[in-house]
Amino acid sequence: GRAGQAAGWLLALLLLAVSGIESANVYIPQWGFRSVERAADSPVIRRLDERRTPFSLAMVPMDERYRESMRMFALLRERHLSVFGWGGFKPLYARKIQAAVGHHDATRVHALLANIWPEPLLLVDGNDPGVAGHDLHARFPAFVRPAATNLPSDLVQLYAEVAEVIDQDDTYTLMRLKPPAPARLARRIFRTDLARRLPVVQATLRAESPTTVTVTLNRQLVATATATPGGAPFQCRLAPDALTRSVFNELDFESGTEPITLEAFRLSGQ
């Protein structure tokens, strides 16, 4: 049943998370063991491993459950965070992102991803599941959705208005989101476990004229600040009891008068 499937997926994830081997097999309920391709064989992924700044990955397309899962397993084996499913964000937010991806709504995808910390990088899989052979589909178990047939032919071009290419190889294209436009509300969401380990918020607040900014954590006031034309540094320590017991927290920077820009946001242990 569904409980057994969920337990099987969880067991596979736990086994994979503690594995440091070069290759792995994953047990999938109703299907048995399947090998996981080593993602680091891609030059893009190898260079991702060398990055020293925190990041998370949003992988597209998101239309085929089996392929999505195998990509996630492979990338998790390299200790990368994913904003979909197993990245720590509650399922509802992940479903919103997946729905926007499924509707090819690049603007909506950008708006949702831009809220997340660590910074999401868009990883476009060039092996388009929409052109997978029908013989592969015939081997899918009943609970695996078939690939979508209406995928855009050029996903990189689809997201070009909201993201820029920063790396590319024969399999993957890595894109960084363009900065959001100034707005009266700037939000960042982050995992509770990360905030407990890195409780200090650091950022720069910018506006066309000096503007008072209210900072709330999960709708509780934590600070007031000022955004300036030259960019004002902001720092505050998050109280442990203000963090949620659920999956993620919302930190809002809100101006009641004019749009602001939130730059260089990060959590640190200092």
C-alpha positions as CSV (number, residue, x, y, z in Angstrom):
1,G,0.0,0.0,0.0
2,R,1.0,3.7,0.1
3,A,2.4,3.3,3.6
4,G,4.7,0.5,2.4
5,Q,5.8,2.6,-0.6
6,A,6.5,5.6,1.6
7,A,8.5,3.4,4.0
8,G,10.5,2.0,1.1
9,W,11.3,5.4,-0.3
10,L,12.4,6.6,3.2
11,L,14.6,3.6,3.7
12,A,16.2,4.1,0.4
13,L,16.8,7.8,1.2
14,L,18.3,7.0,4.6
15,L,20.6,4.3,3.2
16,L,21.7,6.6,0.4
17,A,22.3,9.6,2.7
18,V,24.9,7.7,4.7
19,S,26.6,6.1,1.7
20,G,29.9,7.4,0.5
21,I,30.5,4.8,-2.2
22,E,31.1,5.6,-5.8
23,S,27.9,3.8,-7.0
24,A,24.7,2.8,-5.4
25,N,21.6,0.8,-5.9
26,V,18.2,2.1,-4.7
27,Y,15.3,-0.2,-3.8
28,I,12.1,1.2,-5.3
29,P,8.8,-0.4,-4.1
30,Q,7.1,-2.5,-6.7
31,W,10.2,-2.3,-8.9
32,G,13.2,-3.6,-7.0
33,F,16.7,-2.4,-7.1
34,R,17.8,0.2,-9.7
35,S,21.2,1.7,-10.1
36,V,21.8,5.4,-9.6
37,E,23.9,7.3,-12.1
38,R,26.8,9.2,-10.5
39,A,25.8,12.8,-10.9
40,A,29.4,14.0,-10.3
41,D,30.4,12.5,-13.7
42,S,29.0,15.7,-15.1
43,P,31.5,18.6,-15.3
44,V,28.8,21.0,-14.1
45,I,28.1,18.9,-11.0
46,R,31.9,18.5,-10.4
47,R,32.2,22.2,-10.4
48,L,29.2,22.6,-8.1
49,D,31.0,20.3,-5.6
50,E,33.8,22.9,-5.6
51,R,31.6,25.8,-4.7
52,R,32.2,27.3,-1.2
53,T,29.0,29.3,-0.8
54,P,25.8,27.7,0.2
55,F,23.3,26.8,-2.5
56,S,20.3,24.6,-3.2
57,L,19.2,23.1,-6.5
58,A,16.0,23.4,-8.4
59,M,16.0,20.8,-11.2
60,V,13.9,21.0,-14.3
61,P,11.9,19.5,-16.0
62,M,9.7,18.2,-13.2
63,D,7.3,16.1,-15.1
64,E,8.4,12.5,-14.5
65,R,8.4,11.0,-11.0
66,Y,10.9,8.2,-11.6
67,R,13.4,10.5,-13.4
68,E,13.0,13.3,-10.7
69,S,13.6,10.8,-8.0
70,M,16.7,9.3,-9.5
71,R,18.2,12.8,-10.1
72,M,17.5,13.7,-6.5
73,F,19.1,10.5,-5.2
74,A,22.2,11.1,-7.3
75,L,22.5,14.7,-6.2
76,L,21.8,13.9,-2.6
77,R,24.7,11.5,-2.7
78,E,26.9,14.5,-3.4
79,R,25.3,16.2,-0.4
80,H,23.4,18.9,-2.3
81,L,20.2,20.4,-1.1
82,S,17.2,20.2,-3.3
83,V,14.2,22.6,-3.1
84,F,11.9,19.8,-4.3
85,G,10.7,17.0,-2.0
86,W,13.8,16.2,0.0
87,G,15.4,19.6,0.4
88,G,13.7,20.3,3.8
89,F,10.9,22.6,2.6
90,K,7.4,21.6,3.5
91,P,5.6,19.8,0.7
92,L,3.1,22.5,0.0
93,Y,5.8,25.0,-1.1
94,A,7.5,22.3,-3.1
95,R,4.2,21.6,-4.8
96,K,3.7,25.3,-5.7
97,I,7.1,25.3,-7.4
98,Q,6.4,22.1,-9.2
99,A,3.1,23.4,-10.4
100,A,4.7,26.6,-11.7
101,V,7.4,24.5,-13.5
102,G,4.7,22.2,-14.9
103,H,2.8,25.2,-16.3
104,H,6.1,26.6,-17.8
105,D,5.5,29.8,-15.9
106,A,9.1,31.1,-15.6
107,T,8.0,34.3,-13.8
108,R,6.1,32.4,-11.1
109,V,9.0,29.9,-10.7
110,H,11.4,32.9,-10.2
111,A,9.1,34.5,-7.6
112,L,8.9,31.3,-5.6
113,L,12.5,30.3,-5.8
114,A,13.8,33.8,-5.1
115,N,12.4,33.5,-1.5
116,I,14.5,30.5,-0.6
117,W,17.9,30.5,1.2
118,P,20.4,29.0,0.5
119,E,20.3,30.6,-2.9
120,P,18.6,28.3,-5.4
121,L,20.4,27.5,-8.6
122,L,18.3,26.3,-11.6
123,L,19.7,23.0,-13.0
124,V,18.3,22.2,-16.4
125,D,18.6,18.6,-17.4
126,G,19.4,18.4,-21.1
127,N,18.3,14.7,-21.2
128,D,14.7,15.7,-21.8
129,P,12.3,13.0,-20.5
130,G,9.7,14.2,-22.9
131,V,11.6,12.4,-25.7
132,A,12.2,9.2,-23.8
133,G,11.4,6.0,-25.7
134,H,8.0,4.3,-25.3
135,D,9.7,1.1,-24.4
136,L,11.0,2.7,-21.2
137,H,7.5,4.0,-20.4
138,A,6.2,0.4,-20.8
139,R,8.4,-0.7,-18.0
140,F,7.2,2.0,-15.5
141,P,5.2,0.6,-12.6
142,A,1.6,1.8,-12.2
143,F,2.5,4.5,-9.6
144,V,5.0,6.2,-11.8
145,R,3.6,9.0,-13.9
146,P,4.6,9.0,-17.6
147,A,6.6,11.9,-18.9
148,A,4.9,15.0,-20.1
149,T,4.5,15.4,-23.8
150,N,4.1,19.2,-23.9
151,L,7.6,20.2,-22.6
152,P,9.1,23.3,-24.3
153,S,11.9,22.3,-26.7
154,D,14.3,24.8,-25.1
155,L,14.1,25.0,-21.3
156,V,17.1,27.2,-21.1
157,Q,15.5,29.8,-23.4
158,L,12.2,29.5,-21.4
159,Y,14.0,30.7,-18.2
160,A,16.4,33.1,-19.9
161,E,14.3,36.1,-18.9
162,V,14.5,35.3,-15.2
163,A,17.9,33.5,-14.9
164,E,21.4,33.6,-16.5
165,V,23.5,30.7,-17.6
166,I,26.6,30.3,-15.4
167,D,27.8,26.9,-16.4
168,Q,27.0,24.2,-19.0
169,D,28.1,20.8,-20.3
170,D,26.6,18.1,-22.5
171,T,24.0,17.1,-20.0
172,Y,23.3,20.0,-17.6
173,T,22.9,23.8,-17.8
174,L,23.3,25.7,-14.5
175,M,21.4,29.0,-14.2
176,R,21.4,31.7,-11.5
177,L,18.2,33.6,-10.8
178,K,18.3,37.3,-11.7
179,P,17.7,39.7,-8.7
180,P,14.0,40.3,-7.9
181,A,12.6,43.7,-8.7
182,P,12.3,46.1,-5.7
183,A,9.1,45.6,-3.7
184,R,7.6,46.6,-0.4
185,L,7.9,43.0,0.9
186,A,11.1,40.9,0.6
187,R,10.8,37.4,2.0
188,R,13.3,34.7,2.8
189,I,12.4,31.2,3.9
190,F,14.9,28.8,5.4
191,R,15.0,25.5,7.2
192,T,14.7,25.4,11.0
193,D,17.8,23.2,11.4
194,L,19.9,25.6,9.4
195,A,18.7,28.6,11.5
196,R,19.5,26.8,14.7
197,R,23.0,26.1,13.5
198,L,23.4,29.6,11.8
199,P,21.3,31.9,13.9
200,V,22.6,35.3,12.7
201,V,20.9,37.1,9.8
202,Q,23.1,39.3,7.6
203,A,21.8,41.4,4.7
204,T,22.0,44.8,3.0
205,L,18.8,46.9,2.6
206,R,18.5,49.3,-0.2
207,A,15.9,51.9,-1.2
208,E,15.7,55.1,-3.3
209,S,15.4,57.2,-0.1
210,P,15.8,56.3,3.6
211,T,13.0,54.0,4.5
212,T,11.9,52.2,7.7
213,V,11.8,48.5,7.3
214,T,9.9,46.1,9.7
215,V,11.5,42.7,10.1
216,T,9.3,39.8,11.3
217,L,10.1,36.1,11.8
218,N,7.0,33.9,11.4
219,R,4.9,37.1,11.9
220,Q,6.6,38.1,15.1
221,L,8.5,41.4,15.2
222,V,12.2,40.8,15.6
223,A,13.7,44.1,14.5
224,T,13.3,47.4,12.7
225,A,15.9,48.7,10.2
226,T,16.5,51.4,7.7
227,A,17.0,50.9,3.9
228,T,19.1,53.6,2.3
229,P,20.2,54.5,-1.3
230,G,23.7,53.4,-0.6
231,G,22.6,50.1,1.0
232,A,22.4,49.8,4.8
233,P,23.9,46.7,6.5
234,F,21.5,44.7,8.6
235,Q,22.2,42.1,11.2
236,C,20.2,40.4,13.9
237,R,20.3,37.1,15.9
238,L,17.3,34.8,15.7
239,A,15.9,33.7,19.0
240,P,15.6,29.8,19.1
241,D,12.1,30.0,20.6
242,A,10.9,32.1,17.6
243,L,11.8,29.4,15.1
244,T,9.0,27.1,14.0
245,R,8.8,23.5,14.8
246,S,7.7,22.8,11.2
247,V,9.9,22.6,8.2
248,F,10.7,26.2,7.4
249,N,10.6,29.8,8.7
250,E,9.6,33.0,7.0
251,L,11.6,36.1,7.6
252,D,9.9,39.2,6.1
253,F,11.4,42.6,5.4
254,E,8.5,45.0,4.9
255,S,8.3,48.7,4.0
256,G,5.1,50.7,4.4
257,T,6.2,53.4,2.0
258,E,8.3,52.5,-0.9
259,P,10.0,49.4,-2.6
260,I,13.1,48.0,-1.1
261,T,15.8,45.6,-2.3
262,L,17.2,42.9,-0.1
263,E,20.8,42.0,-1.0
264,A,23.5,39.6,0.1
265,F,21.1,37.8,2.5
266,R,22.6,34.9,4.4
267,L,22.6,33.1,7.7
268,S,25.8,32.7,9.6
269,G,27.1,31.4,12.9
270,Q,28.8,34.6,13.9
